Amino acid sequence: MGSANKGEGDALAAQLGVAAPVARLLVQRGFSDPQMAHQFLNPSPDQLHSPDQMPDMARAAARIAKALDDGETIGVYGDYDVDGVTSAALLGRVLGKLASSPDKVVVRVPHRRRDGYGLSPETMDMLHAEGATVIVSADCGVSAHEAALRAKALGIDLIVTDHHEPGDTLPDAYAVVNPKRADSTYPFRDLAGVGVAFKVGEAVAALRGIAPHLYRPRFLDLVALGTVADNAPLVDENRAMARIGLASLSQTKKAGLRTLLAATGVISRPITAGVVSFNIAPRLNAVGRVDDAALGLELLMTSDGARAQELVALLERLNDERRTEQERIWGEAMDSIRKQGLHADKVILVSGANWHKGVVGIVAGRLADRFHRPALVVATDDTMARGSARSATNFPVIDALRDCHDILKDYGGHSQAAGFDLLLENLPQLRERLNLFADHYLTDEDVLPTLDVDMEILPQEICTATLRDLARMEPFGSGNREPVWVSRNLLMIGSSCFGKQTDRPHLSMKMRGEGMDPTECVWWRQASRQGEFAPNREFDVVFRMEPNHFGAAALRLNVQDAVPSESSFDAGFAEMAADPVWEE
């Protein structure tokens, strides 16, 4: 556990007018300078960088503007995840507004099973048949060499907008707009795909005389949705765009988004990154995973309220199907890991013959969290294997896959998440080589399950004032993780079990401390431990502080771990063992 200098924290609290624990946390995270801390707590459009600094931006924007002026048909092609769908929807909306007729902008996303990921020569043929003379990719294309050659042969100007890591050579396209290009001087390289699309739209709008302050508010809701869903680092301008965009989501005028928010029951409360990650993004992702992402695209672009209702109902059904399939694959994957002892590997690779290719990425993410190490989940058939990789402990999965490129048919992604396919016969070799790569990158300690605690907080500081100021540090996510606190000597008042399932798997506790009102504490999936928490005993508790949307009190604690105060945690609080990996 890090510890901030109390004097610095108290001084910053006085200067900024924020609760002392939040000020100490700011100091700990490198914001001891009051001006820097103020900017961090108050993101604004002024913190966004000019699109013109991005490679090929001027060339791309000029060509798109010319196509709009000349009445050419522009094809926009995205990806089937939330980042790709929001990227395509954003460009479709922007260019559709600027075109002489909305029919001059054709927006498409791939079908996961039929089309596969990214641009292909067949994509170029399809959009060419629809009349496109300019094609703009969204969240894909930086490795699409064959598609670029096909576009050139068809006389199409291909403009790639992407945020994935480029290879050694760029595709031979009219323009390649990507902040991760080796020759890029753009100040921030970690935009999501929708962030790059947003910048392209801004550059095109500027050529039409539309100022940034008029352009940006109309589309930052989509940027926030795609950025958070793609787990992009919520720092620098990603933080500013996500913060402003999340605030605007509950007031969005986009019919599809409003209908989706209403159906998920979140439109009446502040929409945080957590709400996007757990309530909104899974529904949009589900349609691309188990059916056709074009349905999600239509929802984000429609202005028809009745059609939006139909689409949201369909998304709900598909999301239920996704959950069912996900739990089946999860159970089978865990069984395989147990039986084969795969949890001893530094990189877990598990495969199954009847696994849905659209769901394996979610399971990989859950495995990476559970085992605190990179995880790859692979769906196989008679000859081929297609999988998804998710990182843990900052392991660069795209670099690991690149090291195995000679046995892969295809791969792509970034440091935290990637997809790949290969011949089934090469799967054992892939597992071996990934673990050899990991041996040079990860120590045995790196893959031990741990729970990092940010800071100790006094019981009297656990209050609504701290929660209010903590919200100013939102959005939490990659690069700005939600803080984990520890507080000592909290007195147990009582406990009960709850949950929708008949076994009521969750534990609710009421605790109080010196100067701290009785406070609800929830511990998910830990009802079996209720007997350990007898009333009138004191406990040291590790928790996240969060709003309580379901009770009279405004604040509750989301418990991560707890022990009797007389045994206490290790005095350093640097890291704590997570729950046993086999427990559900």
N, C-alpha and C positions, 0 to 999 in steps of 0.2 A: 504494500500500500504506500503510495506516495504521500508526502506530507508537505503542505505549503507553509511558508513562513507566516506565523500568526500575525506578526506586526504588519507585513505587507498586505495580508488579507484584510485586516481591520482597516488599514488606510484606504485600500481600494473600495471597501464597502462604504466608507464614509464619502468618498469622492463620487461614486456612482449611484449611491442611494439604494444598494441592493443588500439582501440578507448576507450575513457574514459567511455562512457555509458556501454560498454561491461565489462570493468574492474569493474565498480560499481556493475553490475549485478552479476559478479563472486563473489565478496565479499559478497553480499547479500545472495548468495546461498551456502556460507560456504567455498569458495575457496580463502580465503585471503592469504594463504601461497603460495608464488610464485611457488614452486616446485609442489604442488598439482594442482594449476591452470594450470601450463604448461602440466602436465600429462592429465588433463581433456581436454584441447584444442587439445592435440596431442595423441589421442588413438593409441596404437600400439599392435601388437601380443604379445609383452612382458607382457602385462597386463592380458593375459589369464591364467587361473589356470590349473594345471595339472589334466587330467582326472582321474588319479590314486587315487585322494583323495575322489572320489565319492563312496558311498556304493556299494558293489558287482561288481564294475567295473572290477577288475582284473579277477574275476571268469567269468563274462560275456564275456570279450574279449578273454580269453583263450579258452572258449568253442566255440565261433564263429571261432576263428583261427583254432582250431582242425577240425571243420566241413569243413572249406575251404581246409585244407590240405588233408583231407580224401575224398574229393569229395562228401560230403553229400549235400542234397538239403536244402537250408535255406529259410524259408518263412518270409517275412517282411510284417507286417500288420499295416497300419496307421489309420488316421481318415479322415473325409470328409471335414474338414475346411482347410484353407491355411497352418496352422501350421502342421496339420496331414499329408497333402499331401506333403509338402516340407520335413518333417521328413522321410516319406517313400521313397521319391525320392532320398534323400541324402544317406540313408542307401543302397538303391537299387543300386545306382551308385557306392558307395564305395565298397560294397561287390561284385558287378558284375565285377569290375576291378580286384579284388583280387582273385576271384574264378577261378578254372581251366577252367570253361566254364560259360558264362553269363546265360545259361539255368539252372544252379544250384542255381540261386537266383530267387525266385518267389515273386513278389511285388504286393500287393493287398491293396485296401482301400474299406471301406463299401459303399454300396448304402444307402442313408439316410432313404428312406422309406422301402426298402426291408430288410435291415440288422440292422438298428438302430445303435446307438453309441457303439463303443468299441468292445472289445473281447467278444466272446460268445463261448459256447461249439460247436455251429455250425461252427464257424470260425475255430476251431481246426480240426473238421471233414473235412472241405473243403480243408485246407492246407495239412492235412495228406493224403487226396486222391491225391494231386498233388505231393506227395513224400517227403514232408518236415519232417525232423527228428529234426530240430531246428527251432523254431519260435521266431522272434524278433518283439515285438510290438514297435510302434512309436507313441508317443503322446497319449497313452492310456494304460489301463491294470492294473493300480495300485489298482483298486477295483474289478478286474475280478476273483473272487474266483472260481466260477463255471467253467470258462474256464480253469483255472489252474489245477483244478482237472481232467477235461476231457483230457487235454494235458498229464498229468501224466499217466492216464489210457491207453492212446494211445502210450505211450513210447516216447513222444515228450519232449525235453528240452525247456521249455518256458522261454524266457528272456524278462522281462518287462523293457522297457525304457519309462519313463513318467515324467511329471512335475506337475501333478495335486496333490492336497492334499490327502495323504493317509488316510485311516480310522484307526481304532484302531488296526487292524491286517492287515498284508500284505498277498497277495495271495501266495499260496504254490507253487511258481515257482522256477525254477532253479536259477534265479537271478532276483533281482528287483533293477534297477538302477534309482534312483530318489533323487535329492538333497534335497527334502523336507522330506525325511524319518526322523523319530524322532532321530535315531542314527547317522545321517549324520554329518560329520565334514567338509564337503565341504565348502569353504569360501563364496560361493554365492548361495543362495537357489532359486533365481527367474529366472532361465533359462526358456526359452520357450521349448516346446517339441522338436523343431528342434535343439535347443542348446544342449539338452541331447543327441540326436541322433548324432550330430556332435562330441561330446566328445567320444561316443562309437566308432564311426568310427576312430577317432584319436588313441584311445587305441589299436584297432585291427591293424591299419596301423603300429603302433610302433612295434608290435610283428612281423611284416613282414619287419622290418628294414627301414621303411619310416619315415623320420624325420618330426617333426611338420612343419618346414618352407617349406617343399615340399607338405605336405598334405593340410594345411589350405587354401592357396590361391585358391584352386580349388573348394571349397565348401562354402566359406563365403557368396557368393551371395545368395545361398539358405537359409543360416542361417539368413541373414538380412531380406529377404522377409518374412519368417515365424515368426521371432521375432517381427517385426513391425506389421504385420497383426494380431498377437495374443495380441497386446497391452501389451506386457511384459515390465516391467520397464526398461527404457533405461539408466541404471546406471551400474557401475562396468563393468564386462566383457561383458554384453549385449551391453553396449554402444560401447565398442571397436569392438565387432564383427559386430554390425550393421553399425557403421561408415565405417569400412574397406569394409564390404560387399556391402554397398550401392555404395561406390566409384567404386567397381569392376563390378557392374551390367551393366553399359553402355558398358563395354568391354567384357561381358560374351561370352563364346564360345558355350554355350548351345543353340542349335538351337531353341528350343521351347521358351525359355526366350527371345532371340533376336527377334524372330518373334512377340511375344506379345508386347515387348517394342516398336517395330517399328509401330505396328498397333495402339497403343494408343498415338503415337506421342510424346513420352517422351524421346526417345533414344538420341535425339540431345541436351538435356539439363541436368544439374546435377540432379541426381535422389535422392531425399530426402525422408525422412520418410513420408512426406505428399503426395508425388507422389505415393508411395507404397500404402498408405491408401486409396487414392481417385481414383487412376487410374488403378493400377495393381491388388491389392488384391480383389476388388469387382468382377472382371472378373473371377478370379480363384475360389472365393467363390461361385459365382453364379452357376457354373456347379454342385457343390455338393449340392446346395440348391434346385435347380429345376430339376436336372437330375441325372447324374452319375458322382461322383467325380473321377472315373477311367479315365475320359477324361482329367481332369486337371493333373492327375498323368502321363498319357501318354505324355502330352505336355512337362512336366518338364524332362522327360527321353528320349524323342525321339532325334535322330540325323538326321532324315530325314526332310529336309527343306520343301518339298512339303506337307508332312503330317502335319508339324507344321502349315502351312498356312491353311489347312483344319480345324485343331483343333481350331485355333484362330478365324476363321470365325464362328465356332459353338459357341465358348465362347461368342462372341459378341451378337449373337442371343439370347442365354440363359440369358445373362446379361440384355438385353432389356426386356425379359419376367419377370425377377426378379424385375426390376424397376416397371413394370406395376402392378405386384402383390403386391409389397411393398406399392405402393401409395394407392392401394385399401384398404389394411389392415390398413394402417395409417389413412385413412379417417374414416373408420368404428370404429377404436379404439378411435379416438378423439371424435367421436359422442357419443360413449358409456361413455366415461369419463365425457363429458359435462352433459349428461342426468342423470347419476347416481351420479354425484358429487364426482367421485373417486379422483379428484385432491386434495381433502381435506385430503386423507389418506397419512400417511408417507411412505407407500409402495403401489405403484399403481399396481393393478392386474386387467387385462382386458382380456376377452376371446371372441372367436368367433367360430362358428360352421363350417365355410367354409374357414378357414384361412390355408394357406400353412405352414406346419410345418417347412419347410426349411427357411422361411423368417421371422418368428416371432422374432428371435434374433435381427435382424437389427432394427425392429420396437421398440423392448424393449430398445435398445440403444438410439434411437432418443427420446423416451419418457423420459428416465432418464435424458438426456440432457435438454429437454424442461422444465421438471417440477422440475429439480434439486433434485430428490429423486429416490430411487431404483424403478425399474419397471419390472414387469413380464407380458409377453404376451403369451397367452395360446390358442392353437388350440384344439378344442374339437370334439368328435364324439358322438355316442349314449351313450357310457359307459365310455370312457377314455378321459383324458386331458393330452396333452403334451405341455410343455412350455419352454421358455427361460427367464432367469433373467439377468439383467444388473444392476450394482451398480452405485451409485452416492454418493458423500460426504464420500467416503472411507467406506461405509457400507459393511460388509463382507457377501455377499449373500450366500456363501457356508455354513457359520455358521448358518445363518437364516434357510436355508433349512435343515441343520442337526438337528436343534431344532424341526423340524416338520417331522422327519424321519418316525415316526410311522404311518403317513397317506400318505406317498409317496410310490409308487411302486419302484421307482429308482430315483437317482439323482447323479450328479457329476459336477466337475468344480473347480473353485477357487474363491478368494475373490471378484473379479470384474465381473465374468461372470459364469453362471452355466446353466445346463439343468436339467429337471426333468419330471416325469410323475406320474399320480395318477388317481384314480377313479374319474369320473366326479362328483359324489355325494359328494366328499370331498373338492371340490374347494372352497365353501364358508368358510369352516373351515380353509383352508390354508390361505385365505386372512385375516381372523380374527387373526390367530396366528402369521402371519408375522408382522402384525401391532402391536400386543402386544410385540413381540420381539423388534421391532423398537422403541417402547415407552421407552425402557430401554437403547437404544443406540443413538437415535437421539433426539435433542431438536427441538422445533419449529423454532428456528433460523437456524438450520442446513439445513432445507429444503426450506428456502427462496431463490428465484432465485437471484443470485449475479454474479457480474463480478469482479473478482479480478484483480487489477492493480499492476504490479510489481514496477514501478518506473516512476518518472517524468523525461522527457528528454527535453532539450532546443531545440528550433526550429533549431538553427544552427548545432545541433548534429545529425539531421535527414539527413543523407547523405550517399553516397555510401561507404565511409570508414567504417562507423558504420555497414552498412549492410554486408560488406565483413567480418568484424571480428565477427559479430553475426553468420555468417554461420559456424564459427569454433566451435560454441556451439552445432551445429547439431550432431546427430539427436534429434529432439524434439519429445516428446511423454510422456507417463506415466513415472513419476519420474524425468523428465527433460522437463517441459512444455515450450511451446513457449512463450516468454515474451510478456506481454501486457504493452504498454507504455501510458502515457498521456502527452500531450503538450498543453500549454496555448496560447491563443491570436493568433490563426492562422486565417489569413484573407481569406475569401471566395472570389475567383475570378469569379467562375461560375460553373454551374452544368448542367447535362443532364441525361436522363434515357436510359438504354440499356438492351439488353437481346434477346435471340432467340425467346421467346414467343411474341405474338402480343401485350401483355400489357406492354412489356419492364419493368420487375419488379425491376431492379437493378438501383442504383443511383451512378453516377460518378461525382465527384467534383474535382475542381482544387483549391488548397490552397497554400498559402505561409506564411512565418513568418520571423522574424528578422534573417537575415543571412541564410535563407532557400530558395532555389530556388522554383519556382512554381512546385508543386508536385501533381500527380494524386492520388486521394483517392477514393476507391470503397467501397460502403456500400451495401451488398447483401440484396435483398428483401426489400429495404426501399425506393423505388421510390415514394411511396405515401407520403413521408415526404419532398419531394423536396421543397415545398412551405415554409418550416421552415428555409431554408438556403439561404437567400437573399445575393446577391453579396455585397461586401464592408462592411460586418459585420465580427466581430471576434468571433471565437468559441474555446472552450476547447474540445479537441478531444482525445478519447481513441482509440488505434489502435494497430495492429500488423504490423511490418515492413517486407516487402517481396520483392523479385525480381519481376520485371515487364517483363514478357515474351511476351507481346503483343503490346508493344509500343516502341517509340524511347528511352524513359527514362529507366534507369536501375532499378529504385526504385519506389515503390508505397506503399501507406498505405491502409491496410485492416481495415476499420473503424468498431469499436465495439459499440461506442456510441459517442454522441456529444451534447453539449448544448451551447447557447450563452455565451460568456465569462463574460458578466455582471451578469448572474445568477450563473454560475460556478458550478462545482461539490462540494460536501462536502470537506472541506479543508483537511481532513485526507486521502482521496482517498483510504480508506481501502477496500471498496467494493461498488459496484454500482448495482442498480436494473437492471436486464436483461429486454429484450423486453417483452411485455405482452405475456403470454403463448398461447393465442388463435390466435395471429397474425401469418400469414404464410409469 
